[in-house]
Amino acid sequence: MFGKKKKFNSARIDTLIGQGTVINGDLVFSGGLHVDGKIIGNVMAEEGSKAMLILSEFGHIEGDVKVPNMVLNGEIIGDVFGSIRVELAPKSRINGSVYYNLIEMAIGAEVNGGLIHESSEALAPKRLEDKSVKAEKESEMVTE
């Protein structure tokens, strides 16, 4: 009842990227992913999954993150897209914009970019579509 808050970060972890591990390239996953290491590339959940990303204070991602649920306490250089829930813990550092449906931000969390609220239906597909349509229009203008 009162005082009983569901612990969101107690999700089942299917994949662990340990401290000292570096992954170069995009990562697509489903289920739970816990990152203590470094990823240089985009991190994306499988389409339609309710995947969960936990980025520890030791974790570092250089690329865009597109995951429905996430708890971030490390550093991300890139945009973050959370279609369900984004939790920014006290040591989180994001250099990019955060597109969210629901957000929780602790004292000490840092976002160097925009905080943009969007509904869960429009979040991820809209962003990908906007970039491709814009690039297509720019290429048409150049060829004319």
PyMOL commands that place a pseudoatom at each C-alpha (Angstrom):
pseudoatom trace, name=CA, resn=MET, resi=1, chain=A, elem=C, hetatm=0, pos=[0.000, 0.000, 0.000]
pseudoatom trace, name=CA, resn=PHE, resi=2, chain=A, elem=C, hetatm=0, pos=[1.755, 3.198, 1.139]
pseudoatom trace, name=CA, resn=GLY, resi=3, chain=A, elem=C, hetatm=0, pos=[5.511, 3.299, 0.776]
pseudoatom trace, name=CA, resn=LYS, resi=4, chain=A, elem=C, hetatm=0, pos=[5.585, 0.239, -1.472]
pseudoatom trace, name=CA, resn=LYS, resi=5, chain=A, elem=C, hetatm=0, pos=[6.971, 1.314, -4.796]
pseudoatom trace, name=CA, resn=LYS, resi=6, chain=A, elem=C, hetatm=0, pos=[7.514, -1.221, -7.536]
pseudoatom trace, name=CA, resn=LYS, resi=7, chain=A, elem=C, hetatm=0, pos=[11.245, -1.464, -8.134]
pseudoatom trace, name=CA, resn=PHE, resi=8, chain=A, elem=C, hetatm=0, pos=[11.515, -0.765, -11.848]
pseudoatom trace, name=CA, resn=ASN, resi=9, chain=A, elem=C, hetatm=0, pos=[15.198, -1.628, -12.113]
pseudoatom trace, name=CA, resn=SER, resi=10, chain=A, elem=C, hetatm=0, pos=[14.705, -5.147, -10.750]
pseudoatom trace, name=CA, resn=ALA, resi=11, chain=A, elem=C, hetatm=0, pos=[13.863, -6.443, -14.243]
pseudoatom trace, name=CA, resn=ARG, resi=12, chain=A, elem=C, hetatm=0, pos=[15.170, -9.779, -15.464]
pseudoatom trace, name=CA, resn=ILE, resi=13, chain=A, elem=C, hetatm=0, pos=[18.580, -9.416, -17.123]
pseudoatom trace, name=CA, resn=ASP, resi=14, chain=A, elem=C, hetatm=0, pos=[19.205, -11.621, -20.156]
pseudoatom trace, name=CA, resn=THR, resi=15, chain=A, elem=C, hetatm=0, pos=[22.441, -9.981, -21.335]
pseudoatom trace, name=CA, resn=LEU, resi=16, chain=A, elem=C, hetatm=0, pos=[25.321, -8.418, -19.400]
pseudoatom trace, name=CA, resn=ILE, resi=17, chain=A, elem=C, hetatm=0, pos=[28.084, -6.342, -20.945]
pseudoatom trace, name=CA, resn=GLY, resi=18, chain=A, elem=C, hetatm=0, pos=[30.767, -6.273, -18.285]
pseudoatom trace, name=CA, resn=GLN, resi=19, chain=A, elem=C, hetatm=0, pos=[33.097, -3.514, -17.234]
pseudoatom trace, name=CA, resn=GLY, resi=20, chain=A, elem=C, hetatm=0, pos=[36.166, -3.461, -19.486]
pseudoatom trace, name=CA, resn=THR, resi=21, chain=A, elem=C, hetatm=0, pos=[34.213, -4.814, -22.473]
pseudoatom trace, name=CA, resn=VAL, resi=22, chain=A, elem=C, hetatm=0, pos=[33.975, -2.656, -25.604]
pseudoatom trace, name=CA, resn=ILE, resi=23, chain=A, elem=C, hetatm=0, pos=[31.492, -3.361, -28.395]
pseudoatom trace, name=CA, resn=ASN, resi=24, chain=A, elem=C, hetatm=0, pos=[31.981, -1.617, -31.758]
pseudoatom trace, name=CA, resn=GLY, resi=25, chain=A, elem=C, hetatm=0, pos=[28.802, -1.652, -33.839]
pseudoatom trace, name=CA, resn=ASP, resi=26, chain=A, elem=C, hetatm=0, pos=[25.056, -1.510, -33.417]
pseudoatom trace, name=CA, resn=LEU, resi=27, chain=A, elem=C, hetatm=0, pos=[23.391, -3.714, -30.819]
pseudoatom trace, name=CA, resn=VAL, resi=28, chain=A, elem=C, hetatm=0, pos=[19.824, -5.047, -31.153]
pseudoatom trace, name=CA, resn=PHE, resi=29, chain=A, elem=C, hetatm=0, pos=[18.361, -6.945, -28.196]
pseudoatom trace, name=CA, resn=SER, resi=30, chain=A, elem=C, hetatm=0, pos=[15.185, -8.099, -26.503]
pseudoatom trace, name=CA, resn=GLY, resi=31, chain=A, elem=C, hetatm=0, pos=[14.554, -8.783, -22.832]
pseudoatom trace, name=CA, resn=GLY, resi=32, chain=A, elem=C, hetatm=0, pos=[16.864, -7.162, -20.310]
pseudoatom trace, name=CA, resn=LEU, resi=33, chain=A, elem=C, hetatm=0, pos=[20.299, -5.691, -21.057]
pseudoatom trace, name=CA, resn=HIS, resi=34, chain=A, elem=C, hetatm=0, pos=[22.681, -4.482, -18.335]
pseudoatom trace, name=CA, resn=VAL, resi=35, chain=A, elem=C, hetatm=0, pos=[25.667, -2.422, -19.525]
pseudoatom trace, name=CA, resn=ASP, resi=36, chain=A, elem=C, hetatm=0, pos=[28.756, -1.844, -17.366]
pseudoatom trace, name=CA, resn=GLY, resi=37, chain=A, elem=C, hetatm=0, pos=[31.073, -1.586, -20.378]
pseudoatom trace, name=CA, resn=LYS, resi=38, chain=A, elem=C, hetatm=0, pos=[31.273, 0.593, -23.481]
pseudoatom trace, name=CA, resn=ILE, resi=39, chain=A, elem=C, hetatm=0, pos=[29.211, 0.426, -26.680]
pseudoatom trace, name=CA, resn=ILE, resi=40, chain=A, elem=C, hetatm=0, pos=[30.253, 2.437, -29.729]
pseudoatom trace, name=CA, resn=GLY, resi=41, chain=A, elem=C, hetatm=0, pos=[27.160, 2.228, -31.903]
pseudoatom trace, name=CA, resn=ASN, resi=42, chain=A, elem=C, hetatm=0, pos=[23.398, 2.427, -31.662]
pseudoatom trace, name=CA, resn=VAL, resi=43, chain=A, elem=C, hetatm=0, pos=[21.507, 0.369, -29.060]
pseudoatom trace, name=CA, resn=MET, resi=44, chain=A, elem=C, hetatm=0, pos=[18.025, -0.717, -30.120]
pseudoatom trace, name=CA, resn=ALA, resi=45, chain=A, elem=C, hetatm=0, pos=[15.351, -3.026, -28.795]
pseudoatom trace, name=CA, resn=GLU, resi=46, chain=A, elem=C, hetatm=0, pos=[13.664, -5.464, -31.150]
pseudoatom trace, name=CA, resn=GLU, resi=47, chain=A, elem=C, hetatm=0, pos=[10.540, -3.998, -32.744]
pseudoatom trace, name=CA, resn=GLY, resi=48, chain=A, elem=C, hetatm=0, pos=[7.451, -4.468, -30.579]
pseudoatom trace, name=CA, resn=SER, resi=49, chain=A, elem=C, hetatm=0, pos=[9.324, -5.757, -27.517]
pseudoatom trace, name=CA, resn=LYS, resi=50, chain=A, elem=C, hetatm=0, pos=[9.050, -4.339, -24.005]
pseudoatom trace, name=CA, resn=ALA, resi=51, chain=A, elem=C, hetatm=0, pos=[12.830, -4.531, -23.574]
pseudoatom trace, name=CA, resn=MET, resi=52, chain=A, elem=C, hetatm=0, pos=[14.684, -2.962, -20.666]
pseudoatom trace, name=CA, resn=LEU, resi=53, chain=A, elem=C, hetatm=0, pos=[18.123, -1.305, -20.676]
pseudoatom trace, name=CA, resn=ILE, resi=54, chain=A, elem=C, hetatm=0, pos=[20.040, -0.684, -17.473]
pseudoatom trace, name=CA, resn=LEU, resi=55, chain=A, elem=C, hetatm=0, pos=[23.150, 1.462, -17.926]
pseudoatom trace, name=CA, resn=SER, resi=56, chain=A, elem=C, hetatm=0, pos=[25.251, 1.476, -14.768]
pseudoatom trace, name=CA, resn=GLU, resi=57, chain=A, elem=C, hetatm=0, pos=[27.412, 4.367, -13.594]
pseudoatom trace, name=CA, resn=PHE, resi=58, chain=A, elem=C, hetatm=0, pos=[30.368, 2.594, -15.270]
pseudoatom trace, name=CA, resn=GLY, resi=59, chain=A, elem=C, hetatm=0, pos=[28.525, 2.182, -18.596]
pseudoatom trace, name=CA, resn=HIS, resi=60, chain=A, elem=C, hetatm=0, pos=[29.111, 4.340, -21.670]
pseudoatom trace, name=CA, resn=ILE, resi=61, chain=A, elem=C, hetatm=0, pos=[27.230, 4.439, -24.995]
pseudoatom trace, name=CA, resn=GLU, resi=62, chain=A, elem=C, hetatm=0, pos=[28.269, 6.459, -28.048]
pseudoatom trace, name=CA, resn=GLY, resi=63, chain=A, elem=C, hetatm=0, pos=[25.249, 6.329, -30.334]
pseudoatom trace, name=CA, resn=ASP, resi=64, chain=A, elem=C, hetatm=0, pos=[21.483, 6.612, -30.297]
pseudoatom trace, name=CA, resn=VAL, resi=65, chain=A, elem=C, hetatm=0, pos=[19.482, 4.529, -27.824]
pseudoatom trace, name=CA, resn=LYS, resi=66, chain=A, elem=C, hetatm=0, pos=[15.994, 3.334, -28.847]
pseudoatom trace, name=CA, resn=VAL, resi=67, chain=A, elem=C, hetatm=0, pos=[14.588, 1.193, -26.035]
pseudoatom trace, name=CA, resn=PRO, resi=68, chain=A, elem=C, hetatm=0, pos=[11.055, 1.235, -24.534]
pseudoatom trace, name=CA, resn=ASN, resi=69, chain=A, elem=C, hetatm=0, pos=[12.187, 1.080, -20.878]
pseudoatom trace, name=CA, resn=MET, resi=70, chain=A, elem=C, hetatm=0, pos=[15.491, 2.228, -19.447]
pseudoatom trace, name=CA, resn=VAL, resi=71, chain=A, elem=C, hetatm=0, pos=[17.289, 3.133, -16.254]
pseudoatom trace, name=CA, resn=LEU, resi=72, chain=A, elem=C, hetatm=0, pos=[20.334, 5.257, -17.017]
pseudoatom trace, name=CA, resn=ASN, resi=73, chain=A, elem=C, hetatm=0, pos=[23.127, 6.016, -14.576]
pseudoatom trace, name=CA, resn=GLY, resi=74, chain=A, elem=C, hetatm=0, pos=[26.074, 6.222, -16.991]
pseudoatom trace, name=CA, resn=GLU, resi=75, chain=A, elem=C, hetatm=0, pos=[27.025, 8.353, -19.987]
pseudoatom trace, name=CA, resn=ILE, resi=76, chain=A, elem=C, hetatm=0, pos=[25.336, 8.493, -23.399]
pseudoatom trace, name=CA, resn=ILE, resi=77, chain=A, elem=C, hetatm=0, pos=[26.608, 10.549, -26.310]
pseudoatom trace, name=CA, resn=GLY, resi=78, chain=A, elem=C, hetatm=0, pos=[23.621, 10.513, -28.655]
pseudoatom trace, name=CA, resn=ASP, resi=79, chain=A, elem=C, hetatm=0, pos=[19.857, 10.815, -28.616]
pseudoatom trace, name=CA, resn=VAL, resi=80, chain=A, elem=C, hetatm=0, pos=[17.680, 8.700, -26.321]
pseudoatom trace, name=CA, resn=PHE, resi=81, chain=A, elem=C, hetatm=0, pos=[14.238, 7.419, -27.388]
pseudoatom trace, name=CA, resn=GLY, resi=82, chain=A, elem=C, hetatm=0, pos=[12.143, 5.826, -24.616]
pseudoatom trace, name=CA, resn=SER, resi=83, chain=A, elem=C, hetatm=0, pos=[8.641, 4.912, -25.808]
pseudoatom trace, name=CA, resn=ILE, resi=84, chain=A, elem=C, hetatm=0, pos=[7.445, 3.736, -22.376]
pseudoatom trace, name=CA, resn=ARG, resi=85, chain=A, elem=C, hetatm=0, pos=[9.651, 4.943, -19.511]
pseudoatom trace, name=CA, resn=VAL, resi=86, chain=A, elem=C, hetatm=0, pos=[13.015, 6.652, -19.011]
pseudoatom trace, name=CA, resn=GLU, resi=87, chain=A, elem=C, hetatm=0, pos=[14.604, 6.875, -15.568]
pseudoatom trace, name=CA, resn=LEU, resi=88, chain=A, elem=C, hetatm=0, pos=[17.633, 9.138, -15.190]
pseudoatom trace, name=CA, resn=ALA, resi=89, chain=A, elem=C, hetatm=0, pos=[19.550, 8.209, -12.046]
pseudoatom trace, name=CA, resn=PRO, resi=90, chain=A, elem=C, hetatm=0, pos=[21.818, 10.686, -10.179]
pseudoatom trace, name=CA, resn=LYS, resi=91, chain=A, elem=C, hetatm=0, pos=[25.027, 9.938, -12.134]
pseudoatom trace, name=CA, resn=SER, resi=92, chain=A, elem=C, hetatm=0, pos=[23.487, 9.862, -15.614]
pseudoatom trace, name=CA, resn=ARG, resi=93, chain=A, elem=C, hetatm=0, pos=[25.031, 12.143, -18.257]
pseudoatom trace, name=CA, resn=ILE, resi=94, chain=A, elem=C, hetatm=0, pos=[23.344, 12.502, -21.641]
pseudoatom trace, name=CA, resn=ASN, resi=95, chain=A, elem=C, hetatm=0, pos=[24.834, 14.588, -24.452]
pseudoatom trace, name=CA, resn=GLY, resi=96, chain=A, elem=C, hetatm=0, pos=[21.860, 14.597, -26.797]
pseudoatom trace, name=CA, resn=SER, resi=97, chain=A, elem=C, hetatm=0, pos=[18.108, 14.944, -26.705]
pseudoatom trace, name=CA, resn=VAL, resi=98, chain=A, elem=C, hetatm=0, pos=[15.769, 12.693, -24.726]
pseudoatom trace, name=CA, resn=TYR, resi=99, chain=A, elem=C, hetatm=0, pos=[12.476, 11.743, -26.401]
pseudoatom trace, name=CA, resn=TYR, resi=100, chain=A, elem=C, hetatm=0, pos=[10.211, 10.210, -23.780]
pseudoatom trace, name=CA, resn=ASN, resi=101, chain=A, elem=C, hetatm=0, pos=[6.669, 9.172, -22.950]
pseudoatom trace, name=CA, resn=LEU, resi=102, chain=A, elem=C, hetatm=0, pos=[7.222, 9.060, -19.161]
pseudoatom trace, name=CA, resn=ILE, resi=103, chain=A, elem=C, hetatm=0, pos=[10.377, 10.319, -17.449]
pseudoatom trace, name=CA, resn=GLU, resi=104, chain=A, elem=C, hetatm=0, pos=[11.797, 10.250, -13.929]
pseudoatom trace, name=CA, resn=MET, resi=105, chain=A, elem=C, hetatm=0, pos=[14.862, 12.386, -13.283]
pseudoatom trace, name=CA, resn=ALA, resi=106, chain=A, elem=C, hetatm=0, pos=[16.873, 12.302, -10.053]
pseudoatom trace, name=CA, resn=ILE, resi=107, chain=A, elem=C, hetatm=0, pos=[18.794, 15.206, -8.586]
pseudoatom trace, name=CA, resn=GLY, resi=108, chain=A, elem=C, hetatm=0, pos=[22.245, 15.189, -10.165]
pseudoatom trace, name=CA, resn=ALA, resi=109, chain=A, elem=C, hetatm=0, pos=[21.187, 13.764, -13.537]
pseudoatom trace, name=CA, resn=GLU, resi=110, chain=A, elem=C, hetatm=0, pos=[22.411, 15.815, -16.492]
pseudoatom trace, name=CA, resn=VAL, resi=111, chain=A, elem=C, hetatm=0, pos=[20.934, 16.250, -19.976]
pseudoatom trace, name=CA, resn=ASN, resi=112, chain=A, elem=C, hetatm=0, pos=[22.846, 18.434, -22.448]
pseudoatom trace, name=CA, resn=GLY, resi=113, chain=A, elem=C, hetatm=0, pos=[20.146, 18.605, -25.081]
pseudoatom trace, name=CA, resn=GLY, resi=114, chain=A, elem=C, hetatm=0, pos=[16.381, 18.748, -25.205]
pseudoatom trace, name=CA, resn=LEU, resi=115, chain=A, elem=C, hetatm=0, pos=[13.702, 16.951, -23.224]
pseudoatom trace, name=CA, resn=ILE, resi=116, chain=A, elem=C, hetatm=0, pos=[10.913, 16.220, -25.698]
pseudoatom trace, name=CA, resn=HIS, resi=117, chain=A, elem=C, hetatm=0, pos=[7.664, 14.572, -24.612]
pseudoatom trace, name=CA, resn=GLU, resi=118, chain=A, elem=C, hetatm=0, pos=[5.974, 12.383, -27.210]
pseudoatom trace, name=CA, resn=SER, resi=119, chain=A, elem=C, hetatm=0, pos=[3.271, 9.740, -26.999]
pseudoatom trace, name=CA, resn=SER, resi=120, chain=A, elem=C, hetatm=0, pos=[4.420, 6.121, -27.037]
pseudoatom trace, name=CA, resn=GLU, resi=121, chain=A, elem=C, hetatm=0, pos=[2.761, 5.411, -30.418]
pseudoatom trace, name=CA, resn=ALA, resi=122, chain=A, elem=C, hetatm=0, pos=[4.513, 8.235, -32.246]
pseudoatom trace, name=CA, resn=LEU, resi=123, chain=A, elem=C, hetatm=0, pos=[7.942, 8.083, -30.628]
pseudoatom trace, name=CA, resn=ALA, resi=124, chain=A, elem=C, hetatm=0, pos=[10.375, 5.747, -32.402]
pseudoatom trace, name=CA, resn=PRO, resi=125, chain=A, elem=C, hetatm=0, pos=[8.819, 5.282, -35.873]
pseudoatom trace, name=CA, resn=LYS, resi=126, chain=A, elem=C, hetatm=0, pos=[8.253, 9.035, -36.336]
pseudoatom trace, name=CA, resn=ARG, resi=127, chain=A, elem=C, hetatm=0, pos=[11.884, 9.925, -35.610]
pseudoatom trace, name=CA, resn=LEU, resi=128, chain=A, elem=C, hetatm=0, pos=[13.247, 7.356, -38.057]
pseudoatom trace, name=CA, resn=GLU, resi=129, chain=A, elem=C, hetatm=0, pos=[10.747, 8.379, -40.752]
pseudoatom trace, name=CA, resn=ASP, resi=130, chain=A, elem=C, hetatm=0, pos=[11.482, 12.105, -40.352]
pseudoatom trace, name=CA, resn=LYS, resi=131, chain=A, elem=C, hetatm=0, pos=[15.216, 11.614, -40.920]
pseudoatom trace, name=CA, resn=SER, resi=132, chain=A, elem=C, hetatm=0, pos=[14.777, 9.448, -44.038]
pseudoatom trace, name=CA, resn=VAL, resi=133, chain=A, elem=C, hetatm=0, pos=[12.134, 11.751, -45.602]
pseudoatom trace, name=CA, resn=LYS, resi=134, chain=A, elem=C, hetatm=0, pos=[14.293, 14.809, -44.940]
pseudoatom trace, name=CA, resn=ALA, resi=135, chain=A, elem=C, hetatm=0, pos=[17.343, 13.151, -46.544]
pseudoatom trace, name=CA, resn=GLU, resi=136, chain=A, elem=C, hetatm=0, pos=[15.238, 12.119, -49.564]
pseudoatom trace, name=CA, resn=LYS, resi=137, chain=A, elem=C, hetatm=0, pos=[13.934, 15.678, -50.069]
pseudoatom trace, name=CA, resn=GLU, resi=138, chain=A, elem=C, hetatm=0, pos=[17.448, 17.120, -49.769]
pseudoatom trace, name=CA, resn=SER, resi=139, chain=A, elem=C, hetatm=0, pos=[18.776, 14.696, -52.403]
pseudoatom trace, name=CA, resn=GLU, resi=140, chain=A, elem=C, hetatm=0, pos=[15.922, 15.651, -54.771]
pseudoatom trace, name=CA, resn=MET, resi=141, chain=A, elem=C, hetatm=0, pos=[16.795, 19.346, -54.384]
pseudoatom trace, name=CA, resn=VAL, resi=142, chain=A, elem=C, hetatm=0, pos=[20.450, 18.693, -55.185]
pseudoatom trace, name=CA, resn=THR, resi=143, chain=A, elem=C, hetatm=0, pos=[19.700, 16.734, -58.378]
pseudoatom trace, name=CA, resn=GLU, resi=144, chain=A, elem=C, hetatm=0, pos=[17.319, 19.399, -59.763]
for i in range(1, 144): cmd.bond("trace and resi %d" % i, "trace and resi %d" % (i + 1))
show_as sticks, trace
zoom trace
